[in-house]
Amino acid sequence: MTILLRLRSFHFAGLAGLFIACAALTAWSKPKPQTDPAPPIVDPGPLGGPPSDAVVLFDGKDLSKFRGERSPEPKWNLDNGVMATTPYGGLFSKEEFGDCQVHVEWAEPSVVKGTGQGRGNSGVYLMGRYEIQVLDNFDNPTYPNGQCGAFYGHNPPLVNVCRKPGEWQTYDIIFHAPKQLTDGKVQAGSFTVLQNGVLIQDHIPVTGEPTTAAPLHGLASKAPLYLQDHGNPVRFRSVWVRRL
């Protein structure tokens, strides 16, 4: 009799525990009241963008969103929807950006000339200070933190995904700028970069030290995007930026 009572007690206790667990699971699974505002709606646009909230710096029509590095007017060549570097210096965007998402399409010269750093050299500089290197590294080795996709002078890319010379390539860059704190210290920013859809820089710290020979220096809350002329005829198309 005692054993039977114990079994019945165990049975009821088990059922009670199961009931409590089910009730807790049901309560946990109920949707919580909506307190956060709904995310804004952004039209993603055609494949590759630009999305509806992007600042389009170049869409193949003109260079009006840029100023020249050495003159008020940009002096790059514009032909058939593509702009190409010239020996007159790089381009600064007229608009300035801090934290942002950047999309750039670019192509190396079809006719291969030079080796190492002398082959298809250019660069995309966030805030005119921090360079993601543009270089023809298809069957063209150079020092790792200076090759295509490197945060120049700091971090080599995780992989080399360069296309053949003359083929169009893409950079999609997520950039958070370093910031000066009230105590004088610097809060590091970061780079995350995809080249041709492949992750090549994964949340790399940006401490505020500019790339060697960067046209701009010092910390700032926002600054222009800079496309470099390094003496090689590199082509660009579809350049747009989203503020974050």
Residue pairs with C-beta under 8 A, 6 or more apart in sequence:
40 53
42 51
42 52
42 53
43 51
43 52
44 51
44 52
45 51
45 52
45 54
48 103
48 105
48 170
48 238
49 103
49 238
49 240
50 56
50 59
50 103
50 238
50 240
51 242
53 242
54 103
54 240
54 241
54 242
55 95
55 97
55 240
55 241
55 242
55 243
56 65
56 239
56 240
57 65
57 66
57 93
57 95
57 225
57 239
57 240
57 241
58 65
58 66
58 83
58 236
58 237
58 238
58 239
58 240
59 238
60 81
60 82
60 237
60 238
61 81
62 78
63 74
63 76
63 78
63 83
63 91
65 93
65 94
65 95
66 74
66 91
66 92
66 93
66 94
66 227
67 73
67 74
67 91
67 92
67 94
68 74
68 75
68 88
68 89
68 91
68 92
69 88
69 89
69 90
69 91
69 92
69 215
69 226
69 229
70 88
70 89
71 88
71 89
74 91
75 86
75 88
75 89
76 83
76 84
76 85
76 86
76 88
76 91
76 229
77 83
77 84
77 86
81 237
82 235
82 236
82 237
83 235
83 236
83 237
84 233
84 234
84 235
84 236
85 122
85 227
85 228
85 229
85 230
85 232
85 233
85 234
85 235
86 229
87 229
87 231
88 229
89 229
90 215
90 226
90 227
90 228
90 229
91 226
91 227
92 128
92 215
92 224
92 225
92 226
93 224
93 225
93 226
93 241
94 224
95 224
95 241
96 222
96 223
96 224
97 126
97 127
97 222
97 223
97 224
97 225
97 241
97 243
98 127
98 177
98 221
98 222
98 223
98 243
99 175
99 176
99 177
99 189
99 243
99 244
100 126
100 175
100 241
100 242
100 243
100 244
101 172
101 173
101 174
101 175
101 241
101 242
101 244
102 124
102 126
102 171
102 172
102 173
102 175
102 225
102 239
102 240
102 241
103 170
103 171
103 172
103 173
103 238
103 239
103 240
103 241
104 124
104 170
104 171
104 173
104 227
104 236
104 238
104 239
105 168
105 169
105 170
105 171
105 236
105 237
105 238
105 239
106 122
106 134
106 168
106 169
106 170
106 171
106 234
106 235
106 236
106 237
107 166
107 167
107 168
107 169
107 234
107 235
108 119
108 120
108 136
108 138
108 165
108 166
108 167
108 169
108 234
109 120
109 136
109 165
109 166
109 232
109 233
109 234
110 165
110 166
111 165
112 119
112 136
112 165
113 119
113 232
114 120
114 232
115 140
116 140
116 141
116 142
117 135
117 142
117 146
118 232
119 135
119 136
119 140
119 232
120 134
120 135
120 136
120 165
120 232
120 234
121 134
121 135
121 230
121 231
121 232
121 234
122 134
122 135
122 227
122 228
122 229
122 230
122 232
122 234
123 131
123 132
123 133
123 134
123 152
123 211
123 227
123 228
123 230
124 131
124 132
124 134
124 171
124 173
124 225
124 226
124 227
124 228
125 131
125 132
125 211
125 214
125 215
125 216
125 225
125 226
125 227
125 228
126 132
126 173
126 175
126 177
126 191
126 225
127 177
127 216
127 220
127 222
127 223
127 224
127 225
128 214
128 215
128 216
128 223
128 224
128 225
128 226
129 210
129 211
129 214
129 216
129 217
129 223
130 151
130 175
130 191
130 206
130 210
130 211
130 214
131 151
131 152
131 153
131 211
131 214
131 228
132 149
132 150
132 151
132 152
132 171
132 173
132 191
132 193
132 201
133 146
133 147
133 148
133 149
133 150
133 151
133 152
134 148
134 228
134 234
135 142
135 146
135 147
135 148
136 148
136 162
136 165
137 147
137 148
137 160
137 162
138 162
138 163
138 164
138 165
141 147
144 150
144 156
145 151
145 152
145 153
145 154
145 155
145 156
146 152
146 153
147 156
147 157
147 160
148 157
148 160
148 162
148 195
149 156
149 157
149 160
149 161
149 162
149 193
149 195
149 200
149 201
150 156
150 157
151 191
151 193
151 201
151 204
151 206
151 211
152 211
152 212
153 211
153 212
154 204
154 209
154 211
155 191
155 201
155 204
157 193
157 195
157 200
157 201
158 199
158 200
158 201
158 202
159 198
159 200
161 195
161 196
161 198
161 200
162 169
162 195
163 169
163 196
168 237
169 195
169 196
170 194
170 195
170 196
170 197
171 193
171 194
171 195
172 193
172 194
172 197
173 191
173 192
173 193
173 194
174 190
174 191
174 192
174 193
174 244
175 189
175 190
175 191
175 206
176 189
176 190
176 206
176 244
177 189
177 206
177 220
177 221
177 222
178 186
178 187
178 188
178 189
178 206
178 207
178 208
178 219
179 186
179 187
179 189
179 219
179 221
180 186
180 187
180 219
181 187
186 207
186 208
186 219
188 205
188 206
188 207
188 208
189 205
189 206
189 208
190 203
190 204
190 205
190 206
191 201
191 203
191 204
191 206
192 199
192 201
192 202
192 203
192 204
193 199
193 200
193 201
194 200
208 219
210 216
210 217
215 226
216 223
216 224
216 226
225 239
225 241
227 236
227 239
